[in-house]
Amino acid sequence: MSPLQATHAYALVGVAQYLAVQRADMAVGSDGRSQVEAERGAVAGASAAVLTYLFPGAAQAFEDLVTEQANAGLGQPHPWFTRGEAIGREVGAGIVTRAQGDGFGVAANPAPPVGPGYWTTNAPGLPVAGGQLPGVTPWFLTSASQFRPAAPPAFGSDAFNAALAEIRDLSDHRTPDQTRIAAYWALNTGTVTASGLWLQVATDDINAQGLSEREATHLYALVSATMFDAVIGCWDAKLVYWLIRPWKADPAITVVAAVGKPNHPSYPSGHSCVSSSGVEVLSTFFPEQRGHLEAMVTEAGLSRMYGGIHYRFDIDAGQALGRNVARFTIAADASGNSVLTAR
């Protein structure tokens, strides 16, 4: 999957799992073993339903995994695993219905303005990546433009020229360590992608802290849905401002090969929107980790400058947008009356 497809997919799976666990808990109550089995079954059923929608060619493999999990241990399958699985499949079906109508699969190729300083496609006829995103249904946001940043420095202004000169200088004097950092954070198609990296960080903390099934699925759901909403807000801004990429503003700027040349406008940085939004949620769950996680966000942002594909103001705006989105989603979730609240 592309990074945008992956961010969409992670949210579908994460939200389905958490809603399914809540529904299973409502059904079984707090009856020790039965609750554990109901939650296991709920996660399995919800996951199989959503993953089969995303990857229909692997449907039987997902069913085999559910069967394997159901029969793990003596005396299995436990009756409450089976009941939880049915609950999970029902919840998963609802998330699939939502996905089918959320607009993510709609083909859209809006036309950029024409003139100096505006983005142009990497190849004739190649559509802008993420052209549909401003019209996609968010999980929490009231609109794609809710946290739209102010315009970037005007093309040709002193502020713009200074930012462009910074990227040219990095390009001209790129160190091996900067190249390594750019490549590490590239996270293109064929990898877990940037959103997946933050979910891996969540997994490490879940294991270290010994979170329960409900606590873990809550974290996955809130992180993944928040990152996807940040992407929607990010692309709203990209497709309003249509800012030219550094390597087109100055053809002498080279791009690190592992990073590549994204086919969408520069401002703000998608990596920074995703990273800062994910880390704001993670830091709420694990406040002792905030300093370390914020340092990772900083490096992720710098990596795009080292790679030659973003200006510093792209990074700053992306980080601010991501944090604003996350603070909004965290508050909505804490209200107990949000899209993550099972009914």
Secondary structure by P-SEA (a helix, b strand, c coil): ccaaaaaaaaaaaaaaaaaaaaaaaaaccccaaaaaaaaaaaaaaaaaaaaaaacccaaaaaaaaaaaaaacccccccaaaaaaaaaaaaaaaaaaaaaacccccbbbbbbccccccccccccccccccccccccccccccccccccccccccccccaaaaaaaaaaaaaaacccaaaaaaaaaaccccccccaaaaaaaaaaaaaaaacccaaaaaaaaaaaaaaaaaaaaaaaaaaaacccccccccccccccccccccccccccccaaaaaaaaaaaaaaaacccaaaaaaaaaaaaaaaaaaaccccaaaaaaaaaaaaaaaaaaaaaaaacccccccc
